[in-house]
């Protein structure tokens, strides 16, 4: 199932930290954008790029907005996980650029820099926070354990799982025996973790924490996407790896890799001795890929894989050997965003 780098192409241009690609059945592609006040980049099927830049009549919105992960909502709004230098926020961005605060506290405390918003099958909003340590680079460690996942309930964020080793992207899938399983990547814990999602009168809970797959040297799991064959596709920053995981067995197969071995060895040594920092993430050496951080299945048959990234100015694309599961936003009403199909 190996994909060569020659099979990788790009879509869009001039993007600014497109960390999280979101695909829609219309052919539109969305990504975070850190241009000026920040917002969302809209990539049309022909590759044209437009920007929705944030304005903030809401004084609780911390401009410039620095969206890390984004989620498309029905009606054409976006949830943004604000990755501020010291404080975070869960914001909503409208098609006209208005930005409002959904939540800026968790459990009654200020929200740390936020990582990834996710909407589950019941329409509930979840948010991952990688670390409570400031600056974040001081937690690029094997000992990382302050990450958490929160649920938006009655207008407030409540922690549902903590002690995670740099919590990153998450997803919910149907469990084989019924119910649902909640998956989350622990980037510097170097594992894919699962919980049973249990419905209670006090709202959903995450129980029975377990490791689905543990990753070895050079793999720092960031993004994930669910495939129709039951596999989970994981992206690794720094090493530019796309990894297919069988959640039943934990078996992991590298589908793509684009890395300079000597550079990766130096980063790995810094990680192990506790000196890894921003320069190790910001100076990745590779041929084509630019620290891939996310994967979204799209295209007419959901067999096109789009790769968000930390360091590039375009979205890398390849034809996947399996189809993805349609994300919850796949056929969402675009509302005013539909105009980008005709512009």
C-alpha positions in Angstrom: 0.0 0.0 0.0 3.0 2.3 -0.3 2.5 5.6 -2.1 5.5 7.2 -3.8 6.2 10.9 -3.5 5.9 11.1 -7.3 2.2 10.5 -6.9 1.8 13.5 -4.6 0.4 16.7 -6.1 -0.8 20.0 -4.6 -3.9 22.2 -4.6 -4.1 25.8 -3.7 -1.2 28.3 -3.3 -0.2 31.1 -1.0 -1.7 29.4 2.1 -0.5 30.4 5.6 -0.1 27.5 8.0 -2.9 25.2 6.5 -2.7 22.8 9.5 -6.1 21.3 9.1 -7.7 20.5 5.8 -11.5 20.0 5.7 -13.2 18.6 2.6 -16.8 19.0 1.5 -18.8 17.0 -1.1 -19.2 20.2 -3.2 -15.5 20.1 -4.0 -14.7 23.0 -1.7 -11.7 22.6 0.6 -11.1 24.7 3.8 -8.0 25.3 5.8 -7.0 27.5 8.7 -5.1 30.7 7.6 -2.9 32.9 9.7 -2.8 35.8 7.3 -3.1 39.2 9.1 -6.0 38.8 11.6 -6.4 35.1 10.8 -9.3 33.1 9.6 -10.1 30.4 7.0 -8.9 29.8 3.5 -11.4 28.6 1.0 -10.0 26.5 -1.9 -12.3 26.1 -4.9 -12.3 23.0 -7.0 -10.2 24.7 -9.6 -7.6 25.7 -7.0 -8.5 29.4 -6.6 -8.0 30.6 -3.0 -10.2 33.1 -1.1 -9.9 34.1 2.5 -12.4 34.7 5.2 -10.5 37.0 7.6 -11.7 37.5 11.1 -13.2 40.7 12.5 -14.1 40.8 16.2 -17.0 42.8 17.5 -16.8 40.3 20.4 -14.2 41.7 22.9 -13.5 38.2 24.2 -12.0 37.2 20.8 -8.3 37.5 21.0 -7.1 39.0 17.7 -5.2 38.0 15.7 -7.0 34.6 15.6 -4.6 31.7 15.2 -6.8 28.8 14.2 -5.1 25.4 14.6 -7.9 23.0 13.9 -11.2 24.0 12.3 -14.6 22.3 11.9 -17.3 23.2 9.4 -20.8 23.6 10.9 -24.1 23.3 9.1 -25.1 26.7 7.6 -21.6 27.7 6.6 -19.9 28.7 9.9 -16.6 27.3 11.3 -15.5 26.4 14.7 -11.9 27.6 15.3 -9.5 26.2 18.0 -7.5 29.4 18.8 -3.8 28.6 19.4 -2.8 31.8 21.2 0.7 32.2 22.7 -0.6 31.9 26.2 -4.4 31.7 26.1 -6.8 29.8 23.9 -10.4 30.0 22.7 -13.1 28.1 20.9 -14.5 30.6 18.4 -17.1 30.6 15.7 -16.3 32.3 12.4 -19.1 33.4 10.0 -18.9 33.7 6.3 -18.7 37.5 6.5 -15.7 37.3 8.9 -17.5 38.0 12.1 -15.9 36.0 14.9 -17.5 35.3 18.3 -16.5 33.4 21.4 -18.1 30.0 22.0 -16.0 29.3 25.1 -12.8 30.7 26.6 -12.8 28.8 29.9 -12.7 25.1 30.8 -14.0 23.9 34.2 -14.3 27.6 35.1 -10.6 28.3 34.4 -9.0 30.2 31.5 -8.6 28.0 28.4 -5.0 27.2 27.4 -4.0 27.4 23.8 -6.5 25.1 22.0 -5.7 22.5 19.4 -8.7 20.8 17.6 -12.5 21.1 17.5 -14.6 18.0 16.6 -18.3 17.6 16.1 -19.6 14.1 16.9 -22.6 12.2 15.3 -25.0 13.7 17.9 -23.8 17.3 17.0 -21.9 17.8 20.2 -18.7 19.8 20.2 -15.4 18.5 21.6 -12.1 20.3 21.9 -8.6 19.0 22.5 -6.0 21.0 24.3 -2.4 19.7 23.8 -0.8 21.0 27.0 -1.1 23.4 29.9 2.6 24.2 29.8 3.6 27.6 28.5 5.5 27.9 26.2 4.2 24.8 24.4 7.6 23.8 23.2 8.7 23.1 26.8 6.3 20.1 26.6 7.7 18.4 23.5 8.8 15.7 25.8 8.3 11.9 26.3 6.9 12.9 29.8 4.1 15.1 28.4 1.0 14.5 30.4 -1.1 17.7 30.7 -3.2 17.4 27.6 -6.9 17.0 27.8 -10.2 16.7 25.9 -13.2 18.8 26.8 -16.9 18.7 25.9 -19.1 21.8 25.3 -22.1 21.3 27.5 -24.7 23.9 28.3 -22.5 26.6 26.9 -19.4 25.6 29.0 -16.4 23.4 28.4 -16.0 20.4 30.8 -13.0 18.1 30.9 -13.8 14.6 29.9 -10.3 13.1 29.7 -7.0 14.4 31.0 -3.4 13.3 31.6 -2.8 13.0 27.8 0.6 13.2 26.2 0.0 16.3 24.0 -3.6 15.7 22.9 -4.2 16.4 19.2 -6.8 15.4 16.6 -9.7 13.2 17.7 -12.5 11.3 16.1 -15.5 9.2 17.0 -16.3 5.8 15.3 -19.0 3.2 15.7 -17.7 0.3 17.9 -17.8 -3.2 16.7 -20.1 -4.4 19.5 -22.3 -1.3 19.5 -21.9 2.1 21.0 -19.1 4.5 19.9 -15.3 4.7 20.4 -13.6 8.0 20.9 -10.0 8.2 19.5 -7.4 10.8 20.2 -3.7 11.2 19.1 -1.2 11.8 21.8 1.6 13.4 19.8 4.5 13.2 22.3 3.1 10.3 24.1 3.5 8.7 20.6 0.3 6.7 20.7 -3.2 6.5 19.4 -5.6 6.2 22.4 -9.2 5.1 22.6 -12.0 5.5 25.0 -15.5 4.1 25.2 -18.0 6.9 24.7 -20.6 6.2 27.3 -24.0 8.1 27.4 -25.1 9.1 30.9 -27.7 11.5 32.4 -24.8 13.9 33.0 -23.8 13.8 29.4 -21.3 11.6 27.5 -18.3 10.2 29.4 -15.0 8.8 28.2 -14.1 5.5 29.9 -11.9 2.5 29.6 -8.8 4.3 28.3 -6.5 2.1 26.2 -3.7 2.3 23.7 -4.7 1.3 20.2 -1.2 1.7 18.6 2.1 2.8 20.0 4.5 4.4 17.6 8.3 4.2 17.5 11.2 6.6 16.7 10.5 9.4 14.4 6.7 9.2 14.6 4.8 12.1 16.3 1.1 11.4 15.6 -0.9 14.5 14.9 -3.9 14.1 12.5 -6.3 11.3 11.9 -9.0 10.2 9.5 -11.3 7.2 9.4 -11.5 5.0 6.4 -14.4 2.9 5.1 -12.4 -0.3 5.6 -12.2 0.4 9.4 -8.6 1.6 9.4 -7.5 4.9 10.9 -5.1 7.0 8.9 -2.6 8.9 11.0 -0.2 11.7 10.0 3.1 12.4 11.7 4.7 15.8 11.8 8.5 16.1 11.3 8.8 12.7 9.6 6.0 13.4 7.1 4.6 10.0 7.6 1.1 8.8 6.7 0.4 5.6 8.6 -2.5 3.2 8.2 -3.5 1.7 11.6 -5.7 -1.4 12.1 -7.6 -0.5 15.3 -8.4 -4.2 16.0 -4.8 -5.3 16.2 -2.8 -2.1 16.5 -0.8 -3.0 13.4 0.7 0.1 11.7 1.8 0.4 8.1 3.6 3.4 6.7 2.0 4.6 3.5 4.1 7.7 2.8 7.3 9.0 4.3 9.3 12.1 3.2 12.2 12.9 5.5 15.9 13.4 5.6 17.2 10.5 7.8 20.0 12.5 9.4 17.7 15.4 10.3 15.1 13.0 11.8 17.8 11.3 13.8 18.8 14.7 15.3 15.2 15.6 16.1 14.7 12.2 17.7 17.8 12.6 19.8 16.6 16.0 21.0 13.2 14.5 21.9 14.8 11.7 23.9 17.1 14.0 25.9 14.5 16.6 26.6 15.8 19.4 24.4 13.3 19.3 21.6 11.8 22.7 20.8 10.3 24.9 18.2 13.3 24.9 15.9 13.0 21.1 15.5 9.4 21.5 14.3 10.0 24.7 12.2 13.0 23.4 10.2 11.9 20.1 8.8 14.0 18.8 6.0 12.1 16.9 3.2 11.7 16.7 -0.5 7.9 17.3 -1.1 5.9 17.4 2.1 6.0 20.1 4.7 5.4 18.5 8.1 2.0 16.9 7.4 -0.3 17.4 10.3 -3.7 16.3 9.1 -5.5 14.1 6.5 -9.0 14.6 5.1 -10.6 12.2 2.6 -12.6 13.9 -0.2 -13.2 13.9 -3.9 -16.2 12.4 -5.7 -15.6 8.9 -4.3 -13.8 9.9 -1.0 -10.6 8.4 -2.3 -8.7 11.6 -2.6 -6.5 12.3 0.5 -5.7 15.9 1.3 -2.8 16.7 3.7 -2.8 19.7 5.9 0.6 20.8 7.0 2.5 23.2 9.4 5.1 24.6 7.0 3.8 24.6 3.5 1.7 27.1 1.5 -0.4 24.5 -0.4 -2.3 21.3 0.4 -0.7 18.1 -0.7 -2.9 15.5 -2.4 -2.7 11.9 -3.3 -5.1 9.2 -4.6 -5.8 6.8 -1.7 -6.1 3.0 -2.1 -9.1 3.0 0.1 -12.1 5.3 0.5 -12.6 7.5 3.6 -15.7 7.6 5.7 -17.6 10.7 5.0 -17.0 13.2 7.7 -20.0 14.7 9.5 -19.6 17.9 7.5 -19.5 16.1 4.2 -22.9 17.2 3.0 -23.4 20.1 5.4 -25.5 23.0 4.2 -22.9 25.6 3.0 -25.2 28.6 3.4 -23.3 31.7 2.1 -20.1 29.6 1.5 -21.8 28.2 -1.6 -20.8 31.5 -3.4 -17.2 30.3 -3.6 -18.4 27.6 -6.0 -19.4 30.2 -8.6 -16.8 33.0 -7.9 
